[in-house]
Amino acid sequence: MLSIYVCFYLCSCLLSCDFLSLTALQVTGGNMTVVQGGTVVLPCKLTDTTEDLNQISWQRKTKERPRNENFFTIVQQAGPKFVNGEDLRFKFVGSMSDLNGSLQLSSVTLLDEGIYTCIFTLFPSGNHITEIPLNVLVPPVSSLKDNHPALGKEEVSLGTCTAAASKPPAQVKWVIGPLEGKVNAITSSTKHDNDTTTTVSSLLGVPTREINQRLVHCVITSAALSKEETLPFTIQVYFAPMEVIIHERTKDTFECVTEANPNADITWSRSDNSWPQSAVRMEDATLQFLSMTSNLNGLYQCEASNTYGTKLGHLYVHVSSGEIRFDLVVVNVGWIEWVSVASYTYGLLTR
């Protein structure tokens, strides 16, 4: 009877020792996060064991490969090798002698996101496993779009700021400074099948000349960005040429000016479709009279035009009795007004 008790006691001790040994053994990994395009080390470390290490194996279950598969092994004699095809972005950076099975993955893509399993095969206890979840962050592709609002009285979209295909979703906001109360923003998001999200924010306002050419900023923040992105945006309100003004630059040169967005193209012509080539020089928006002859006589037309419309200005020139007279012709609906702007003697224009 005594021998039975002794045997039971010894077996209990051995089982307890084996249990303590097994609970002390640890395989450690960790949750890893990396920005797409970057490099990450998948950590895997075995501690507190005196057993023989026969092999380290790696499995993966990713967006690209949704079924768990073996893809890498390390054995003492043969060293590291790929299983089921090479993926040279993976590199063994551990050491079997140090019980370190870590892998390095470079040029990470979103398709690499998933669960990586590290397996240590020991003798005599067998396989010991840890899982390393890999989270891949995707920076947004940022852009600004001018929505070409035409001058008007109704609220429209002035511009659009987009943070495309980011993971996690990016935050988009507008910094509008002194335009507070004059403009506002509306933001929406669309999630894609690959778990990225596109965030779009439109700047809204009434397109007036008051807000034209005012500078605002679109600010984009994301966990995938090392710092926030700030995109400057100059509000553009588009309109046809306003009133055309013909003013005197020198005693014989006149300039046609107007306000328009985009800038207007300026052309000069004469009402009778003739042009006194040797007596008049046209350069950009200016018209210069070079001589004092009667063939200058006529109505000259300045045309300012852009894609939104056209505006006209008129200058009447009359040479008579030793004088040259310039008159602005203001044409309105139902009436014509003649305004004298300059009158010179022949001598002032003589060259």
C-alpha positions in Angstrom: 0.0 0.0 0.0 2.9 2.4 0.8 4.5 1.9 -2.6 1.2 2.8 -4.3 1.1 6.1 -2.4 4.7 6.9 -3.2 4.1 6.2 -6.9 1.0 8.4 -6.9 3.0 11.2 -5.2 5.9 11.0 -7.7 3.6 11.1 -10.7 1.7 14.1 -9.3 5.0 15.9 -8.9 6.1 15.1 -12.4 2.8 16.2 -13.9 2.9 19.4 -11.9 6.4 20.2 -13.0 5.5 19.6 -16.7 2.5 21.9 -16.4 4.6 24.6 -14.8 7.2 24.2 -17.6 4.5 24.5 -20.3 2.9 27.6 -18.7 6.2 29.4 -18.4 6.9 28.9 -22.1 5.7 32.0 -24.2 5.5 33.0 -27.8 5.1 36.7 -28.1 4.0 38.8 -31.1 2.0 42.0 -31.2 -0.5 44.1 -33.2 1.4 46.0 -35.9 0.4 49.1 -37.9 2.1 50.4 -41.0 1.5 53.1 -43.6 1.0 51.7 -47.2 4.3 51.6 -49.0 6.3 51.4 -45.8 8.3 48.6 -44.0 7.2 46.7 -40.9 8.7 44.0 -38.8 6.3 41.2 -37.7 7.7 40.3 -34.3 7.7 36.7 -33.0 9.8 35.6 -30.0 10.0 32.4 -28.0 11.0 32.6 -24.3 11.4 30.4 -21.3 12.1 27.0 -22.8 14.9 24.5 -22.9 13.4 22.3 -25.5 14.9 21.8 -28.9 13.7 24.1 -31.7 13.1 22.2 -34.9 11.4 24.7 -37.1 9.8 28.2 -37.3 6.8 28.5 -39.7 4.7 31.4 -40.9 1.1 31.4 -42.1 -1.0 34.3 -43.4 -4.6 35.2 -44.0 -4.9 38.5 -45.8 -7.1 40.6 -48.0 -5.4 39.2 -51.0 -5.3 35.6 -49.7 -8.5 35.1 -47.6 -7.7 31.4 -46.9 -5.0 30.7 -44.3 -1.9 29.4 -46.0 1.8 28.5 -45.2 4.2 30.9 -46.9 7.6 30.8 -45.1 9.6 28.4 -43.0 13.0 28.5 -41.3 14.9 25.3 -40.3 18.2 25.0 -38.6 20.1 23.2 -41.5 18.4 24.7 -44.6 17.7 28.2 -43.3 14.7 30.3 -44.5 12.7 29.4 -47.6 9.4 30.4 -49.2 6.5 28.0 -49.4 3.8 28.3 -52.2 5.7 30.8 -54.2 8.3 33.6 -53.5 7.4 37.0 -52.2 10.8 38.7 -51.9 9.3 41.6 -49.9 9.6 39.3 -46.9 12.9 38.9 -45.2 13.9 36.8 -42.1 15.4 39.1 -39.6 15.3 36.8 -36.5 17.7 34.1 -35.3 16.9 30.5 -34.5 19.6 30.4 -31.9 18.0 33.4 -30.2 14.5 31.8 -30.6 13.5 34.8 -32.7 11.3 34.2 -35.7 10.6 37.8 -36.8 9.9 38.7 -40.4 10.3 42.0 -42.2 7.8 43.0 -44.9 8.7 45.9 -47.2 6.6 47.8 -49.8 3.4 47.1 -47.9 0.1 47.3 -49.7 -3.4 47.3 -48.4 -3.8 43.7 -49.7 -1.2 42.6 -47.1 -3.5 43.5 -44.3 -4.6 40.5 -42.2 -3.5 38.0 -39.7 0.0 36.5 -39.7 0.6 33.4 -37.6 4.1 32.5 -36.2 4.6 28.8 -35.2 7.5 27.4 -33.2 7.9 23.6 -33.5 9.6 22.2 -30.4 10.6 18.8 -29.3 9.0 17.1 -27.5 6.1 19.5 -26.8 5.1 20.3 -30.4 3.7 23.6 -31.9 3.5 26.9 -30.1 1.6 29.7 -31.9 1.0 33.4 -31.8 -1.0 35.7 -34.1 0.2 39.1 -35.3 -2.6 41.2 -36.7 -1.3 43.7 -39.4 -3.2 46.9 -39.9 -2.4 49.0 -43.0 -3.0 52.7 -43.1 -3.6 54.4 -46.5 -2.8 58.1 -46.9 -5.5 60.1 -48.8 -4.9 61.4 -52.3 -5.7 65.1 -51.8 -7.1 67.5 -54.5 -8.8 70.8 -54.9 -11.3 71.6 -57.7 -12.6 75.0 -58.8 -16.3 74.7 -59.6 -16.3 77.8 -61.8 -19.2 79.6 -60.2 -20.7 82.4 -62.2 -21.6 85.7 -60.7 -25.1 85.4 -59.2 -27.4 85.7 -56.2 -28.0 82.1 -55.3 -25.8 79.9 -53.1 -23.7 77.4 -55.1 -20.6 75.3 -54.7 -17.5 77.4 -55.1 -14.9 74.7 -54.8 -14.5 71.1 -53.7 -11.7 69.6 -51.6 -11.3 65.8 -51.8 -9.4 63.3 -49.7 -9.7 60.2 -51.8 -9.2 56.5 -50.8 -7.9 56.8 -47.3 -7.8 54.4 -44.4 -9.0 55.3 -41.9 -11.3 58.1 -43.2 -9.6 61.5 -43.4 -11.0 64.6 -41.8 -11.5 67.5 -44.1 -12.3 71.1 -43.0 -12.1 74.6 -44.4 -10.3 77.5 -42.7 -12.2 80.6 -44.0 -10.9 83.4 -41.8 -12.8 86.7 -42.4 -15.3 85.0 -44.7 -17.1 83.6 -41.7 -20.8 83.9 -42.3 -20.3 84.4 -46.0 -19.4 80.9 -46.9 -20.0 77.4 -45.3 -19.1 73.8 -46.0 -20.9 70.5 -46.5 -19.0 67.2 -46.2 -19.8 63.7 -47.3 -18.0 60.3 -47.2 -18.1 57.2 -49.4 -16.7 53.9 -48.2 -15.2 51.6 -50.9 -15.1 47.8 -51.1 -11.4 47.7 -50.1 -12.2 49.5 -46.8 -10.8 52.9 -47.9 -13.0 56.0 -47.7 -13.3 59.1 -49.9 -14.2 62.3 -48.1 -15.5 65.3 -50.1 -16.1 68.7 -48.7 -17.7 71.5 -50.8 -17.4 75.2 -50.0 -20.7 76.9 -50.5 -21.5 80.6 -50.9 -23.2 83.2 -53.0 -20.8 84.0 -55.8 -20.3 87.8 -55.5 -17.5 90.1 -56.4 -16.9 90.6 -52.7 -15.6 87.1 -52.2 -13.9 86.9 -55.5 -10.1 86.3 -55.2 -10.3 85.7 -51.4 -7.9 83.1 -50.1 -9.1 80.1 -47.9 -7.5 76.8 -47.0 -8.6 73.2 -47.0 -7.0 71.2 -44.2 -6.8 67.4 -44.3 -5.8 65.3 -41.3 -5.4 61.5 -41.2 -3.7 58.9 -39.1 -1.9 57.8 -42.2 -0.3 61.3 -42.6 2.7 62.4 -40.6 1.3 65.9 -40.5 -1.8 67.6 -41.7 -2.1 68.8 -45.3 -3.0 72.4 -46.0 -4.2 73.2 -49.5 -4.6 76.9 -50.4 -7.6 77.8 -52.5 -8.4 81.2 -54.0 -12.1 81.6 -54.6 -12.8 82.5 -58.2 -16.1 84.1 -59.2 -16.5 84.2 -63.0 -18.2 87.0 -64.8 -18.4 88.7 -68.2 -16.6 92.0 -68.8 -18.1 94.8 -66.7 -18.3 98.3 -68.1 -15.6 99.0 -70.7 -13.7 102.2 -70.0 -11.6 104.0 -72.6 -9.2 106.4 -71.0 -6.4 108.6 -72.2 -2.8 107.4 -71.5 -1.0 110.1 -73.4 -2.1 112.8 -75.8 -2.4 110.3 -78.7 -2.8 107.0 -77.0 -6.0 105.4 -75.5 -6.4 102.3 -73.5 -9.4 100.0 -73.2 -9.9 98.5 -69.7 -12.5 96.4 -68.0 -13.0 94.1 -65.1 -13.7 90.4 -65.9 -12.9 86.9 -64.7 -11.3 85.3 -66.6 -9.4 88.3 -68.0 -11.0 89.6 -71.2 -9.4 89.6 -74.6 -9.3 93.1 -76.0 -9.6 93.9 -79.7 -10.0 97.2 -81.6 -11.8 97.6 -84.8 -13.4 100.4 -86.9 -17.1 100.5 -87.7 -16.5 100.6 -91.5 -14.3 97.6 -91.3 -11.3 99.5 -92.7 -8.1 100.1 -90.8 -5.6 103.0 -91.4 -2.5 100.8 -91.1 0.1 103.5 -91.3 -1.8 106.0 -89.1 -2.8 103.8 -86.2 -0.9 101.3 -84.0 -2.7 98.7 -81.9 -0.9 96.9 -79.2 -2.8 94.7 -76.7 -5.5 97.0 -75.2 -4.0 100.3 -76.4 -4.7 102.3 -79.5 -2.1 104.9 -80.7 -2.7 107.5 -83.4 0.5 108.2 -85.3 -0.5 111.0 -87.7 -3.1 113.8 -88.2 -4.9 113.0 -91.4 -8.6 112.8 -92.3 -8.4 109.1 -92.9 -8.4 108.6 -89.1 -12.0 109.8 -89.1 -14.4 107.2 -87.9 -15.9 105.2 -85.0 -13.4 102.9 -83.3 -14.8 100.0 -81.3 -13.1 98.3 -78.3 -14.4 94.8 -77.7 -13.7 93.1 -74.4 -14.8 89.4 -74.3 -14.3 86.2 -72.4 -16.3 82.9 -72.2 -19.0 84.6 -70.1 -19.8 87.4 -72.4 -18.8 90.6 -74.4 -18.8 94.3 -73.7 -18.2 97.1 -76.1 -16.7 100.6 -75.8 -16.6 103.3 -78.6 -14.3 106.1 -79.4 -15.1 108.6 -82.2 -12.2 110.4 -83.9 -12.7 113.5 -86.1 -9.9 115.5 -87.8 -11.1 118.9 -89.1 -9.8 122.5 -89.3 -6.4 121.9 -87.7 -7.7 119.9 -84.8 -8.3 116.3 -83.8 -11.2 115.6 -81.6 -11.8 112.4 -79.6 -15.3 111.6 -78.3 -16.4 108.7 -76.1 -19.6 107.2 -77.4 -21.8 105.8 -74.6 -24.4 103.5 -76.0 -27.3 102.6 -73.9 -30.7 101.1 -74.7 -32.7 103.7 -76.5 -30.1 106.5 -76.5 -26.6 107.5 -77.4 -24.4 109.9 -75.5 -21.3 111.6 -76.9 -18.7 112.7 -74.4 -15.7 114.7 -75.5 -12.5 113.4 -73.9 -9.8 115.3 -75.7 -9.2 117.9 -78.4 -5.8 118.7 -79.8 -4.2 120.8 -82.6 -2.2 119.2 -85.4 1.1 120.3 -83.9 0.7 118.2 -80.7 0.5 115.0 -82.7 3.3 115.9 -85.2 6.2 113.5 -85.0 
